[in-house]
Amino acid sequence: MKDLKYELSRLPDSPGVYLMKDKDGNIIYVGKAKNLKNRVRSYFNSDSGKSRKVIKMVEKIDHFEYIIVDNEAEALVLESNFIKEHRPHYNILLRDDKQYPYIMLTNEEFPRIEKVRQVKKDGNEYFGPYPNAYAVNDVIRLLQNIFRLRLDKNLQSYGKNKRPPLKQFLYKYNDPDHDFNDRDQYMKNIEKVRTFLKGNPSILTDILEERMYDYSKNLEFERALEYKNYIESVDSVMERQKVSTVSADDLDIVSMAKAKSYVTIQVFFMRSGKIVDREHFIIENEFKEEDQDIMSSFMKQFYFDMTYIPNEILMLELPREKEAIEKILSEKKGRKVELKKPQRGKKKAYLDLASENAEKMMYEYMKKLEVRERNKNLGLKKLEDFLDIHPIDRIEAYDISNISGVDSVGSMVVYEEGKKSKKDYRKFKIKTVEGPDDYASMREVLSRRLKRLEKDDASTSFGKKPDLIIMDGGKGQVNIALKTFKDFNIDIPVIGLAKDDKHKTRAIVFNNKEYELAGETAIYRFLYDIQEEVHRFALGYHNTLRKKNLFESELTKIPGLGPKRIQALLKKFASVANIKKASKEELLQVENINEQVADNIIKYFGENNG
């Protein structure tokens, strides 16, 4: 561990958020403090009384950063945002079995609505999350049709020489008097959409009911039924958003159950005295966190992004920062929100029901986990017996990815005791090989890895010697690995995974022999999982690198654009496509872009896109 005495001595006596980082710059823990000096220093005092989690985390801390805020509430919000963005290894992380959709209202001259899965700080408005994705699709279509919303992502105005999308054309065909360029009228419709999404369904349901009754009167029963289904979709979407200021039973009920290293959080949503929906979450609790801390992490990660928050949230265990969380939720709602732990009566019965469901959900999850682990352990055991290597604790698998030798990358994935160890995955950008030479590229990757094995301490990932190397290929790849190991005077068992003409794993290559693999066996499933994982990891890195190079390679052709200016342009506009569309005035707003360079950009894209 690095000596941090100087950095610790400079900590302020202020509230804030601190980021613990390892030697590679990865954020491994995010915390908040009323007093940064006292809190951060406490990690580096004597180990006496510290939890196993803190001791292990401190061993990996190389440096830290902090952000000063005005109060504890601000610190809580900032801490929550950092945890969601970076998902640090030593924080309690909320993991939902499902990813519910949101409806996004874009921040454009003529705003649009879209279904999205993530909430971002990008100036757009987000409503949700909604449990019924199909109903969300129906509601978006209805809003687009009834309020004549634009669909096109790029064009902001339909002039003489610009055609709207086909759906937009059909809207205009069915409603020839509607002016899509009348922004005042358009924004009035957008305000109706916003009011609807904030929890007033009557704006839409009144129109739908009127149409349903009209079709019924005209004996068009199929169309009437269609609109009845639309109304049900609206009800399904808006159930989570419904605000009841009269009913005392408009509340959320949060309970949890614990087993081994996992926690299940069960949430019931009660509106007007009826349970309308429920959700459950799985939290890994490897370090045996206290119940108050688990609930505190849950509240920050779940409720801080919710569109609608009830007046009361009943809880089996109150969070550690109860008052600060109540303050944030109250400010978000615009009226008082209370977190309560009822001891008797009707609300205690609600909580007991949620607890019973949480226990059942935990039981089901653990059963599923046991089957999964049993299959994995069986596959690893079968592999150990087949290869006669005991034990195989650490497996490293390698793959090369490129397109005709361009942007070649290597990947290393690691399995320990039969499980993925994602923190130990590594990426390699090929430096010494030109063209599509997978063998030479693999030799470079393995050489770089073995140099680190000789150099690094055994406590680091690269300092651990693998018990088995798996190559994503047949005899050729295996022989490259064996030759490389021989050059380093290192003996590590190597197997290859050969594929058939359909690119399906068919055989193990070991000791210069091929052994056919029967499908759907434990050993096959285990090796197939590893092969798919290393391929996915290599391909993902390759695609990222290729896109980056495609962006930058085109921009480097423009006179006056160097790395710093290219980086500034991409930071401002996010893509080359947006840079192409930018006006001279917009380009001049970018740091270090002068009139000459702006003219060069406009001239280049004008000549190459005409």
N, C-alpha and C positions, 0 to 999 in steps of 0.2 A: 504493500500500500504506500502511496506517495505521501511525503511529509507535507501536511497542509497547515502547519502552525501559522505561517504568515497570512494566508488567506482567511483563516479562522479569526485572526486578531483584527481583521478589517470589517467584520460583519457589523451591520448597524443594529441599534435597538429599535427596530421598526417592524410592523406587521408586513408579511409578504409571502411569497411562494418560492421554494427552492427546488432546484433540479440537480439530482445526483447523477454523475456521468462516469462511465468506465473509460479505459484508456483509448478506446476506439471512438469516443465521443457519443456513444449511445446513452440515451436517458434511461436509467435503470430504476429511478424512483422519483416521484413528485410528491412534495408535501407542502403544507401551509403552516404558518406560525404567527402567533400574536407578537412574538419577539424573535426575530431571525437569529440574533446572536446566541441567545440561550438555547433555542431549539436545535440549530445545526451543530453547535458545539457538543451538545449532549450525545450525539452519535459517536464521538471520538473520545469520550471518557472511558473509564474502566468498563470491561465487559460484564462486570457483576450486575446481575439483575436484568440484563438485556435479553430480548427474545432471540430465538435461533435465526429468525428472519433478519433482524437488525445486524447480528454478528456476521452472517453470510454476506449481506449487502455491503457493509462497511469494508469488508475485505476486497471488494471489487471497485470501490470508489477511487477514481483517479483525480477528479476535480469536480467542482460544483459551480452553479450559477444561481443567482437569485434576482427576484423582481420585487421592488418595494411597492406596497399599495397603501390606501388610506385607512382601511379597516378590515376586520375579520371577514365580513360578508363578501367584500371584493376578493379577498384571498380565496374563499371557498369557490367562487365562480371561476376564477382563473385556474385554480388547481384542477377543477373538474374538466375544463377545456383542454388542459395539457394532458391529462390522463386519457381522455377520449382520443386525442390526436396521436399520441406516442405509445399508448398502451405499455407502460413500463413493466418490466418483469416482476418487480417487487411490490407493485401496487395491487390492491384487490380490484379485479377487472370484471365488469358485468358482461356476461355472454348470453345473448338471447338465442334460443333454438330457432327463432324466426327473425327475419328482418322486415318489419312492417313498412309499407310505403307512406310517403308524405305527398301532399299536393303543393307544388311550388308555383308561386305567382312571380313572374320575372320582373326585374327592375329595368324595363325598356321603355322607349317612347310609346310603343303600343304593346303593353304587357300581354304575356301569354300564360297559360297554365300547363303544367306538365306533372306526370307522376315520377317521383324520384325516390331513391332508397337512402340517401344520406342528406343530412342538414349541414350546410356550409355557411361560413361567414363571407358571403359574396354580394350582399346588398339585395338579394331576393327575399321574398317572404315565404315562410314554410308553415303549413298547417297539417296537423296529424300528431302522432302516427295513427294510421287506420288499420284495423285487423283484417278487413275484407278487401283484398286487392282487386277482385273482380268488380265489386261494387264501386270502387274508386274509378275504374276504367269507365263504367257506365256514367258516373257523375261527371267526369271530365268531358265526355262526349256531349252530355246534356248541356253543360255550361257553355261549351264551345258553340253548339248549335243555337241554343235559345238566346244567348247574349252576343252572338256573332263575333266570337273571339278569333283573332288571327292564329294561324297554325305554323306559318313559316318561321324557321329559326334565324334566318339570315337577313331577309329583306325587311326593312322597317317601313317602307313606303312603296305603294304600287303605282308607279308613274305610267306614262304613255308607253314606254318600251319595256316595262317589267310586268310579267304575268304573275298572278297569285297562284298558289298551289291548286291542284285539281279540286280538292275539297272546298277550298275557299271560292273557287270559280262556281261550284255547285251551289254554295250558299247564295252567291250573288244572282245566280240564275233563278233560284227559288224566291229571291227577295230583291228584285231589280232596283227598287227604290233605296236600298240601303247603301250609304256612302261609307266605304271602309277607310277613307282618309279623313273622315270627320272626327278629329281627336277628342273634341269636347264631348260628343255623344258616346264615343268609345270609352272614355274615362268614367262617364256616368255608369255605363254597364259594368266596368271593372269594379267600381265601388259597390255595386250590387253583388258581384261575385265575392268580393272581400267580406261583405256583411254576411253572406251565406256561409262562407268558410269559417267565420268567427263564431258561428253557432246559431244562426237564424235561418232554419231550413224553409220557412214559409215563403221566402222570396222565390224559391224554385218550386216547392210543392204546390203552391197556389196555382201556378201556371200549368203544372202537370195534371192536377186534378181537374182543372177546367177543360183541358184537352181530352182527358179520359171520359168525362161526362158528355162532351160533344160527340165523340166517336160512338158512345153508347146510344145516344139519342138517334144517331144516324144508322144504327144497327151494324156498325163496323166493329164487331166484338173482338176481332183479333187485334186491331189497333188499340182498342180500349185496354185489352189485357197487357199489351206491350207497355202502355203508360202506367198501368198498375204495377208492373214489375219495376219500372223506373222509380216509382215512388218508394217501393220497398228498398231499392238500392240506396236511395237518398237517406232513408231512415237508418239503414245499416251503417252508412258512413257517418252520419251525424250523431249516432247514439253516444259515441265517446265524447262528442263535443257539447252535448246538451247541457245547458246550465239551468239548474233548478234553484231559484232563490227562496222558494217557499218550503220545499220539503227538507226536513231535518235529516232525512236518510239519503242525501246526495253526498256520497263519500267514497273513499277508497279504503280497502282493507289489505294490509300488508303483513304477511306472515312468512316464516322460514322453517326449514328442517335441515338438519346436519347429519352427515354420514362420512366417515373416513376423512378424505381431504376435499370434500365437496359440500356446498351449501345450495339448497334450492330456495329461491324466493318466489312466493305465490302472491299475486295481486288480483283482488276482485274489485270490479268497478260497479258501484251501486248508484243507480240514478232513479230518483223518485220512488225509493223503496224497493226497486227490483235490481237484481244482479244482471247486468246487460252484457258483460264480457269479463274475461280473465286472461291473465298472462303469467307465464312462469319463466324464470331465468336460472341458469346454472352458474355458480361462482366457484372457481377453484380456491381452496383454502389450505394450501400446502403448509403454510406456516402457522396454522391454528390461530387465526386472528380472533379477537374478542367480538362477541355479538354486537356490541355498540359500534365498533369500528366497521363491521360488515354492513350494518344498516346505514351508517353514515355514508359509506362509499356508494351504496345502492341509491340512496336518496339523491345524491349529487349527480350521479350518472344518468338516472332515469328521469327525475322530475324537473331538473333544471332546463330541459329542452321541451317539456310537454306544453302543448298549446292551451289545454284546459286543465286547471287544477281545482279540485273541490275544496269546500270550506274546511273539511275535516279529513284527516288521514289516520285511520286506526292502525296501531302497530303492535306486534308481539314484543318487540324490543325497541325502545326509543334510541335514536342516534346520539352519538357523543356530542355533536355540535347542534343540539336541538334548537336552541334559541336563534342561532345564526341562520340555520336552514329555514326556520319559520319566517324569519324576517325577509329572506330572499324570495320565498314563495309568496308571501303576502304582497311584496312589492310587485311581483310578476302578475299576480291576480288582480291587484287593485283593491283588495279588502283582506281582512285578517284570515290567515290559514293556521290551523292548529294541528299539531301532532299529538295524538293521545294514546294511552295504554289503558283501556277500560278494564276494570276489575270485576264487574258484575253487570247483570241486566242484558238487554237485547244486543247491545254493541259487543259485549263480551262473547255472546253466542255467535255473532258474525265472525269474530276473530277466531273462535274455536273451529268454525267451519273451514276457514282459510287454512288454519294450521293442519287440520285433518287432510285437506287436499295437498298441502305442501309435503306432508309425510308420504302420502301415496305417490306423488310425483317423484320424490327422492328415491323411493323403493323401486319404481319402474326404471328410473335412470341408472341406478346402481346395477340392476339386473342386466340392462343393455350394455353397460360398461364391462361387467364381468364376462359376458359372452365375447365382446370385442377383445378384451385382454386375453381371454383363454385361447381364442383363435390365433392371436399374435404370438403368444408364448408357445403354443403348439408348433407354429411355423418355424420359430427360432430354434426350438428343441429339435425338430426334424432336420433342420439345416445343420445343427451341430453334430447330430448323429451321422448324417450323410457324409459330411466332410471329415468327420472324426477330429473335430477341433472343439475342445472344451476348456473354458467357456468362451463364447463369443459375446463379449460385453459391448464392444464398440465396433460398429460397421461404418465404413466410409464408402460412398458410391460416387462415381464420376461420370460426367458426360460432356461432350463438346457440341456447341450449336453455332451454325453459320449458314449463310446463303451464298453458295459459290465462293466460299472463302472470305466473304466480306463480313466485317464486324465479328470475328471469331471470339467466342467466350467459352470458358470452362466453368463447370459448377461442381461443388462438393456438398453432398448432403450427408448427415450423420444420424445414425440410429444407435441409441444406447439402451441396452437391455430390451431390445425389440421395439423401442418407441422412438419417434422422431425427436431429435434434439435440435430444434430450429435455431436456437441461439448459437449453435456451432456451425451452421451452414456458411459456406464461403463462396465468393464469386471471383473469377480470374479473367481479366481482359488479356487476350493473347498478345504478346509483345514482340516475339522473335520470329514468328512464322508468317509468311505471305502466301496467299492462295489457299485453296481447299485441301489442306493436309491435316486430317484429323489425327493421324499417328504422331506427327511432330508436335501438334498442338497439345495432345495429351501428355507427351513427354515433358513439355515445358511446364504444364500444370503440376504434374507429379513431382518434378524436380523442385519447383518452388515450394511445394508443400513439405517435401522431405528436408529441405534446408531449414525450414521453420521447426521441424521436429528435432533436429540436431541443436538448434539454437534456443528454443523456448523452454521455459520452466514447465514441469509436468502438471502444474496447477492450471495452465492455460489450455485452450482447446487444441491448438496446434502442437502443444507439448505432449499430448496424449498419443501413444502409439496405438493404432487400430489393431484389432484382432483379426479383421478380415477386410479386404478391399474388393469392391464389386465394380466391374467395368460394364458400361452399357454397350456391349459389342461382343464379338466372338473371339477366336483364337488370336487374331491380329492385335486387338486391344490388350488382351491378357499378356501376350509376349512383350509388348511395349512396356507394360507395367513391370514385368519381371526383370527386363533388361535395366530399367531405370533403378529399381531397387538394388540390383547387383552392383551398379555403379556407385551407389551410396553405401554398399556393404550392409544392407538392411534386409532382414528376412521377414516378409509379411505374406501370409497366404492370399492368393488372388483367384477370384472366379469371374467368368464372363457370362453374360446373358445373351445368347444367340437368338435371333428372330427368324421367322419364316417369311415367305414371299408377301404375306399379308401384314407384315410388321408386328406379328404377335409372338410373344416370348414362347420358345419351343424347347430350349435346352440349356443346361448348365455346362460351361466349359471349365474344366478343372484338371490340373496335371496333364495338360495336352490331350484330353479326351472330352468328348461330348456325351452328356447324359440327358436323355429325353425327359421332359417334364410332363407329367399327366396334369391336365387341366382340373381346376376346382379342388386340388389337394391343398393341405395347409401350407406346405412348403412353396407351392406355386403362388398362392395368394400373397404370402409374405414377400416373396421376391418380386412379384408383379407390382406390389405397392411401392417397393423401394425404387424399382425401375421407372415407374410413372412419376414418382416424386422428383427424382433427379432430372428427368427429362423436362418436367414442368418448370423446375427452378432454372435450368439452363435456358430454356426458351423464353421465359419471362425476362431474364436479364438481357438476352440478345435483342428482344423486341424493344426494350427500353433504350438500349444503346443505339439501335438502328434508327429509331425515331429521332433521337437527339442528333445523330449525325446527319440525318436527312434534313432536319431543320437548319442546322448550322452550315452544312455544306452549300446550300443554295445561297445563304446570306453572305458567305465568305467571298462569293463572286462579285459582290457589289463594292466598287471602289470606296475606300474610306471606312469600311466596316471591319473592325478587329474584334477579338474575343470579348473585350469589355463592353463595347457598343452593342454587339450581338446579344450578350447577356442582358443588358438593360432593355433592349427591344423586346426580347422574349418575356422578361419580367413584366413589362407594361402591357403587352398585347397577347401573351400566352401562346400564340401560334403564328407560323409564317402566313397562314391564310388571313389572319386579322391584320398583320403588317401590310399585306398586299392591298387591303381595303382602306388603310389609314390615309387620312388627308395630310397635307404638308403641315397644317397647324397642329394636328395631333402628334405627328412625328417630332416636331420641334419641342414638344413638352417632355420628351425623353431626355434623360441626363446625357450630356456630351454629344447630342445630335444637333449639328449646326445646319444652316441653310443649304450648304453645298452637299452635305451627306444626305439630307432629306430629298434634295433634287435627284441625287444619284439613285436613291431607293425607288422613287416614283418613276424615274426614267427606265430603270432596269425592269421593273414589273410591268410597265407599260409595253416595252419591247418584247418581253417574253410571255405575255399573256394576251396579246392582241389576236 
